[in-house]
Amino acid sequence: MSNFLSQEEIDSLLNNIGSEDESEGSGERYKVLTPIFELFCKNAGSVLGTNAGTKTLNLTSESYAKADFDAAKEKVGSDVLLLTLPVMSGNADGDMYLIMRKNDAATLANLMMMVEELAEYNPADSDDAISELFNQVMGAFCTALGADLGESASAGNATVAVFDMANPPFDGNTADMGLAKLSVDGMFSSGIALIIPTSFGDEIVAMKTPKAPSMMEMGIGISQSEMDQLTTMASSSSGSAGGASSFGAPASSFGPPPPHAPRVGGYTGPKDNIDLLLDIELDINIELGKSELTIKKILELAPGSIVELDKMAGEPVDLIVNNKVVAKGEVVVVDENFGIRVVSLVSAEDRIKSLK
């Protein structure tokens, strides 16, 4: 019997090692991304449930793994829609894709409009309502995602299209997929699939993975006092007659720099004073609109009366701090509470104009 491995045996061993490393990496990846999918299901279920009126809606996450359209077809069906759900954040931007049955989406849109009956999908009647419903879902999810990642996240407008699983608008081989059960009591029970492209998932994983400490954080590097001493030595050297070496300078040259000398380790000016104000609480008001009524009209108000405001339907509402408009946003529902998603900040020029 030979004591040497054949080339075939060596190749087999190398392939097994590679597959084990890849499997281990995937396992760690899904440990990070599975809670993100569960966070989506939690917030989507809350918003959809609020819009379902008297109906009980449940959305339960079941699995998260590499994208598998055969599994998606078995779970959701083939007569489906694809909702493109953009997410924008400082270090994690990308699109997620939601696959769900056409009639389920149309029924959810019906429920949002307080029509508690099953609906047949019709693009002309359903697409706008479905898009608005999932704008609310993504507003709630991005608020929760931002809190989880430690930086703000916002959602773009959701778009709706009929989906052919044989021709996806993304590479199914480089994507992950979460499967969940969606049911509305007495109406339907089916499934949904959420697709997260690998590139977007990688950005989330990078943000959630602890970073290695820097050399200074590990205690390796030059301290501020040492930097000051080096600066003093350099100044002494450049100021000595005939370019004499600073090694002959008196020991006092190693002391701290004179008070007027700039520090070489960072700015410690007015920012310190600003930090003292950061914990002060301010009242924030959201203004839907204004109207002027005569005393007579006010006295005639009764339950059911309608007061017309000066804002058009769909126009952003104002976010007011200290009686000044600082931002504009869209009304959203977050965990059964109203909120706003900021869409623009008022410029300094406009804030100055508002003082006049």
C-alpha positions as CSV (number, residue, x, y, z in Angstrom):
1,M,0.0,0.0,0.0
2,S,1.4,3.4,-1.0
3,N,2.2,6.0,1.7
4,F,1.5,8.9,-0.7
5,L,-1.8,10.5,-1.6
6,S,-2.8,10.5,-5.2
7,Q,-3.7,13.8,-7.0
8,E,-7.4,12.8,-6.9
9,E,-7.3,12.3,-3.2
10,I,-5.6,15.6,-2.7
11,D,-8.2,17.4,-4.8
12,S,-11.0,15.7,-2.9
13,L,-9.5,16.9,0.5
14,L,-9.1,20.4,-0.8
15,N,-12.6,20.6,-2.1
16,N,-14.0,19.3,1.3
17,I,-12.0,21.9,3.2
18,G,-13.3,24.7,0.9
19,S,-16.9,23.6,1.3
20,E,-16.6,23.4,5.1
21,D,-15.2,27.0,5.2
22,E,-18.0,28.2,2.9
23,S,-20.7,26.5,5.0
24,E,-19.3,28.0,8.2
25,G,-19.3,31.5,6.6
26,S,-22.9,31.1,5.4
27,G,-23.9,30.0,8.9
28,E,-22.5,33.1,10.5
29,R,-24.1,35.2,7.7
30,Y,-27.5,33.8,8.3
31,K,-27.1,34.3,12.1
32,V,-26.9,38.0,11.3
33,L,-29.5,38.3,8.5
34,T,-32.2,36.0,10.0
35,P,-33.1,38.5,12.8
36,I,-33.3,41.3,10.1
37,F,-35.9,39.2,8.2
38,E,-37.7,38.6,11.5
39,L,-37.6,42.3,12.1
40,F,-39.2,42.9,8.7
41,C,-42.0,40.4,9.5
42,K,-42.7,41.9,12.9
43,N,-43.1,45.5,11.5
44,A,-44.9,44.4,8.4
45,G,-47.3,42.3,10.5
46,S,-48.0,45.3,12.8
47,V,-48.7,47.8,9.9
48,L,-50.7,45.3,7.9
49,G,-52.6,44.3,11.0
50,T,-53.5,47.9,11.8
51,N,-54.8,48.3,8.2
52,A,-56.8,45.1,8.4
53,G,-59.6,46.7,10.4
54,T,-61.6,44.1,12.3
55,K,-59.8,41.2,10.7
56,T,-57.0,39.4,12.5
57,L,-53.8,39.3,10.4
58,N,-50.8,37.2,11.2
59,L,-47.4,37.2,9.5
60,T,-44.9,34.7,10.9
61,S,-41.3,34.2,9.7
62,E,-40.4,30.5,9.0
63,S,-37.0,30.3,7.4
64,Y,-34.1,32.3,5.9
65,A,-31.5,30.8,3.6
66,K,-30.1,31.0,0.1
67,A,-32.7,32.0,-2.6
68,D,-34.6,29.0,-4.0
69,F,-37.4,29.9,-6.5
70,D,-38.7,26.3,-6.4
71,A,-39.3,26.7,-2.6
72,A,-40.8,30.1,-3.2
73,K,-43.2,28.8,-5.8
74,E,-44.3,26.0,-3.5
75,K,-44.9,28.4,-0.6
76,V,-46.4,31.3,-2.5
77,G,-47.7,30.0,-5.8
78,S,-47.0,31.1,-9.4
79,D,-49.6,33.9,-10.0
80,V,-47.7,36.5,-8.0
81,L,-46.5,40.1,-7.8
82,L,-43.0,41.4,-7.2
83,L,-42.8,44.5,-4.9
84,T,-39.5,46.3,-5.1
85,L,-38.7,47.9,-1.7
86,P,-35.7,50.3,-1.8
87,V,-33.8,50.9,1.5
88,M,-31.4,53.8,1.9
89,S,-28.9,54.1,4.7
90,G,-25.5,55.6,5.2
91,N,-23.6,52.3,4.7
92,A,-26.3,49.9,3.5
93,D,-28.2,50.9,0.4
94,G,-30.1,48.4,-1.8
95,D,-33.4,46.9,-2.9
96,M,-35.4,44.1,-1.3
97,Y,-38.0,42.2,-3.3
98,L,-41.3,40.9,-1.9
99,I,-43.1,38.1,-3.7
100,M,-46.8,37.5,-2.8
101,R,-50.0,36.3,-4.5
102,K,-51.8,38.9,-6.6
103,N,-55.2,38.5,-5.0
104,D,-53.7,38.5,-1.5
105,A,-52.1,41.9,-2.2
106,A,-55.4,43.2,-3.7
107,T,-57.3,42.0,-0.7
108,L,-54.9,43.7,1.7
109,A,-55.3,46.9,-0.3
110,N,-59.1,46.5,0.0
111,L,-58.8,46.1,3.8
112,M,-56.7,49.3,4.0
113,M,-59.6,51.1,2.3
114,M,-62.0,49.5,4.8
115,V,-63.5,47.1,2.3
116,E,-63.5,43.8,4.1
117,E,-64.0,41.4,1.2
118,L,-61.7,39.3,-1.1
119,A,-60.5,41.1,-4.2
120,E,-59.3,40.1,-7.6
121,Y,-56.1,41.8,-8.7
122,N,-56.5,44.6,-11.2
123,P,-53.4,46.8,-11.9
124,A,-55.5,49.9,-12.5
125,D,-57.5,49.5,-9.3
126,S,-54.9,47.9,-7.0
127,D,-51.3,49.0,-7.8
128,D,-51.4,52.5,-6.2
129,A,-53.1,51.2,-3.0
130,I,-50.7,48.3,-2.7
131,S,-47.7,50.6,-3.2
132,E,-49.0,53.0,-0.5
133,L,-49.6,50.1,1.9
134,F,-46.1,48.9,1.6
135,N,-44.6,52.4,1.8
136,Q,-46.1,52.3,5.3
137,V,-44.6,48.9,5.9
138,M,-41.2,50.0,4.8
139,G,-41.4,53.2,6.8
140,A,-41.9,51.2,10.0
141,F,-39.3,48.6,9.1
142,C,-36.6,51.3,8.2
143,T,-37.2,53.0,11.5
144,A,-36.6,49.7,13.3
145,L,-33.7,48.8,11.0
146,G,-32.0,52.1,11.7
147,A,-32.3,51.6,15.4
148,D,-30.8,48.1,15.1
149,L,-27.9,49.2,12.8
150,G,-27.2,52.3,14.9
151,E,-27.7,54.8,12.0
152,S,-30.7,56.3,10.2
153,A,-32.4,54.3,7.4
154,S,-35.2,55.4,5.1
155,A,-37.3,53.8,2.4
156,G,-37.9,54.8,-1.2
157,N,-41.3,54.3,-3.0
158,A,-42.4,50.7,-3.3
159,T,-43.2,49.7,-6.9
160,V,-45.5,46.8,-8.0
161,A,-45.1,44.6,-11.0
162,V,-46.4,41.1,-12.2
163,F,-43.6,38.6,-11.5
164,D,-42.4,35.7,-13.7
165,M,-40.1,33.5,-11.5
166,A,-38.4,32.3,-14.6
167,N,-37.2,35.8,-15.4
168,P,-36.4,37.7,-12.2
169,P,-35.0,41.3,-12.4
170,F,-32.0,40.2,-10.3
171,D,-29.6,37.2,-10.1
172,G,-31.3,34.5,-8.1
173,N,-27.9,32.8,-7.6
174,T,-26.6,35.8,-5.6
175,A,-29.5,36.4,-3.2
176,D,-30.9,35.2,0.1
177,M,-34.6,34.5,0.7
178,G,-36.9,34.5,3.7
179,L,-40.2,32.6,3.7
180,A,-43.1,33.6,6.0
181,K,-46.7,32.6,6.5
182,L,-49.4,35.3,5.9
183,S,-53.0,34.8,6.9
184,V,-56.1,36.9,7.4
185,D,-58.7,35.3,9.6
186,G,-61.6,34.1,7.5
187,M,-60.2,35.3,4.2
188,F,-57.0,33.6,3.1
189,S,-53.8,31.8,4.3
190,S,-50.8,31.7,2.1
191,G,-47.1,32.7,2.1
192,I,-44.7,35.4,1.1
193,A,-41.0,35.4,0.1
194,L,-38.6,38.3,0.8
195,I,-35.5,38.4,-1.4
196,I,-32.4,40.2,-0.2
197,P,-29.6,40.4,-2.8
198,T,-26.2,39.2,-1.6
199,S,-24.5,42.6,-2.1
200,F,-27.1,44.3,0.1
201,G,-27.0,41.5,2.7
202,D,-23.2,41.9,2.8
203,E,-23.5,45.5,3.7
204,I,-25.8,44.7,6.6
205,V,-23.5,41.9,7.8
206,A,-20.5,44.3,7.7
207,M,-22.4,46.9,9.8
208,K,-23.6,44.2,12.3
209,T,-20.2,42.5,12.6
210,P,-18.0,44.0,15.4
211,K,-15.0,45.8,14.0
212,A,-11.4,45.1,15.2
213,P,-10.2,47.8,17.7
214,S,-7.8,50.3,16.4
215,M,-4.1,50.4,17.6
216,M,-4.9,53.4,19.8
217,E,-7.9,51.6,21.3
218,M,-5.7,48.7,22.1
219,G,-3.2,51.0,23.8
220,I,-0.7,50.8,21.0
221,G,0.3,54.2,19.6
222,I,1.4,57.7,20.6
223,S,-0.5,59.4,23.4
224,Q,-1.3,63.1,23.3
225,S,1.4,64.0,25.9
226,E,4.0,62.0,23.8
227,M,2.8,63.9,20.7
228,D,3.2,67.2,22.5
229,Q,6.8,66.3,23.5
230,L,7.7,65.3,19.9
231,T,6.2,68.6,18.7
232,T,8.3,70.6,21.2
233,M,11.4,68.6,20.1
234,A,10.8,69.4,16.5
235,S,10.3,73.1,17.2
236,S,13.5,73.2,19.3
237,S,15.4,71.5,16.5
238,S,14.2,73.9,13.8
239,G,15.0,76.9,16.0
240,S,18.6,76.0,17.0
241,A,21.5,78.1,15.6
242,G,23.2,76.7,12.5
243,G,20.9,73.7,12.5
244,A,22.3,72.2,15.7
245,S,20.8,69.0,16.9
246,S,18.0,69.2,19.5
247,F,19.6,66.3,21.4
248,G,21.7,69.0,23.2
249,A,18.7,71.0,24.3
250,P,18.0,71.3,28.0
251,A,15.5,68.8,29.6
252,S,12.9,71.5,29.8
253,S,12.4,71.2,26.1
254,F,10.5,67.9,26.8
255,G,7.8,69.7,28.8
256,P,4.3,70.5,27.5
257,P,4.1,73.2,24.8
258,P,3.4,76.9,25.8
259,P,-0.4,77.7,26.2
260,H,-0.6,79.4,22.9
261,A,0.8,76.5,20.9
262,P,-1.8,74.5,18.9
263,R,-2.5,71.0,20.0
264,V,-1.7,68.2,17.5
265,G,-4.2,65.7,18.6
266,G,-7.6,67.1,17.7
267,Y,-9.8,70.2,18.1
268,T,-11.2,70.9,21.6
269,G,-12.9,74.3,21.0
270,P,-16.5,75.2,21.0
271,K,-17.6,71.6,20.3
272,D,-17.2,70.9,24.0
273,N,-19.7,73.6,24.8
274,I,-22.2,72.2,22.2
275,D,-22.0,68.8,23.8
276,L,-23.5,70.3,27.0
277,L,-26.7,71.0,25.1
278,L,-27.2,67.6,23.4
279,D,-29.4,66.2,26.3
280,I,-31.8,69.1,26.4
281,E,-35.3,68.0,25.4
282,L,-37.3,70.0,22.8
283,D,-41.0,69.7,22.0
284,I,-41.7,68.6,18.4
285,N,-45.0,69.3,16.8
286,I,-46.4,67.9,13.5
287,E,-48.7,70.3,11.7
288,L,-51.1,68.7,9.2
289,G,-52.4,72.1,8.0
290,K,-54.1,75.3,9.0
291,S,-57.4,76.9,8.5
292,E,-59.2,80.2,9.4
293,L,-62.8,80.1,10.6
294,T,-65.1,82.8,11.8
295,I,-66.4,82.6,15.3
296,K,-69.8,81.8,13.8
297,K,-68.3,78.8,11.9
298,I,-66.6,77.6,15.1
299,L,-69.8,77.7,17.1
300,E,-71.5,75.7,14.4
301,L,-69.0,72.8,14.6
302,A,-70.5,69.5,15.6
303,P,-69.6,65.8,15.4
304,G,-69.2,65.0,11.7
305,S,-68.3,68.5,10.6
306,I,-65.4,68.8,8.2
307,V,-62.7,71.5,8.5
308,E,-60.8,72.1,5.3
309,L,-57.1,72.7,5.7
310,D,-54.7,74.6,3.5
311,K,-52.7,71.6,2.4
312,M,-53.4,69.4,-0.6
313,A,-53.8,65.6,-0.2
314,G,-50.4,63.9,-0.4
315,E,-48.5,67.2,0.4
316,P,-45.8,66.7,3.1
317,V,-46.6,67.7,6.7
318,D,-44.5,70.1,8.7
319,L,-42.2,69.1,11.5
320,I,-42.0,72.1,13.9
321,V,-39.3,72.7,16.6
322,N,-39.5,75.8,18.8
323,N,-42.2,77.2,16.5
324,K,-40.0,76.9,13.4
325,V,-40.5,74.5,10.5
326,V,-37.3,72.4,10.3
327,A,-38.4,69.5,8.1
328,K,-41.2,68.0,6.0
329,G,-42.3,64.4,6.1
330,E,-44.9,61.8,5.2
331,V,-47.4,60.3,7.8
332,V,-46.6,56.7,8.6
333,V,-47.8,54.1,11.1
334,V,-45.1,52.7,13.5
335,D,-46.1,49.9,15.8
336,E,-49.8,51.1,15.8
337,N,-48.7,54.7,16.5
338,F,-48.6,57.6,14.0
339,G,-45.3,59.0,13.0
340,I,-43.6,60.8,10.1
341,R,-40.9,59.8,7.7
342,V,-38.7,62.8,7.0
343,V,-38.4,63.5,3.3
344,S,-36.6,66.8,3.3
345,L,-35.0,69.4,5.6
346,V,-35.8,73.0,5.4
347,S,-32.8,75.0,4.2
348,A,-31.2,77.7,6.4
349,E,-32.4,80.3,3.8
350,D,-36.0,79.2,4.2
351,R,-35.7,79.1,8.0
352,I,-34.5,82.7,7.9
353,K,-37.4,83.7,5.7
354,S,-39.8,82.2,8.2
355,L,-38.6,84.6,10.8
356,K,-39.9,87.6,8.9
